[in-house]
């Protein structure tokens, strides 16, 4: 439950303070965030409506931007769009 709260709060901060588009990425048993950066950022990403959303998971301790947590499958993840 705490991890989901962290993801939601993180996504709102990125969206509202940095003005970047974000989505929540739901995997069975885990929630992550993905960000549509305005410049090129390498790493794991999801293509959504012609935009590249790079995985940014603040609960994956020590992981760089673009790293998907082990055993999470981006191809089968469900995306939650945040307006």
N, C-alpha and C positions, 0 to 999 in steps of 0.2 A: 504494500500500500504506500509506503514512504517513497519507494522508487518512482511510482506513478505520479505522485505529487511533485517530486523533483523534476521529472520530465515536463510536466505541464507548466510549472513555474519557469523553468529554463526556456521553454518554447515561447512563452509570453514575453520574457525579458528580451530575447533575441528579436522577436517581431516588433515589440513596442519601442525598445530603446535603440536598436540598430536599423529598424525599418526593413528587415529582410523577410522574405516569405519563408514560412516554416510549415512542416507537417509533422504529425505524430505517426510513428510507425509501430503497428501492433504485431507482435509475434506471440504465439501461444505462451503465456507465462511471463512475458516481458514487453515493455513499452520503451521505445527510443524516439529520438527526434531527428529530423533531417532538415537541412537548411539549403535554400536556393541562394548561393553566394553571388555577388555581382562580379567577382573575378574568378579565375580558374583555381580550383582547389582539387587536389588529387585525393583519391580514396574511394571507398565503396559508396555507391549512390543509387538512387531510384530515379528513373525518368518518368515524370508526371506532367501530362499536358504540354509536352515539348520542352520542359524545364528539367534541369539536373539538380536534384536535391541530395546533398552529401550527408551521410550519416554523422551525427554529432551526439554521442551518448554520454552525458555527464555522470551516469552511474557505472560506466565501464572504467573503473579507476585505473589511471595511468595510460589510458589509450589515447592515441592522437585523433585528431579530426579525421573522419573518413574510415575509422575502424569499426567494423560490425562485431558485436560480441560473438564468441564461438558458439556454434550450434544454432545460430539464428539464420534463417534462410530468407534473404531479401526478395527472392523470386515469389515466395508465397506469403509475404507480409501483407497485411491490410493497412491501407493509408487512411488517416483521418485528417482531412483538410481543415485548417484553421483560417478563418476569415479575419 
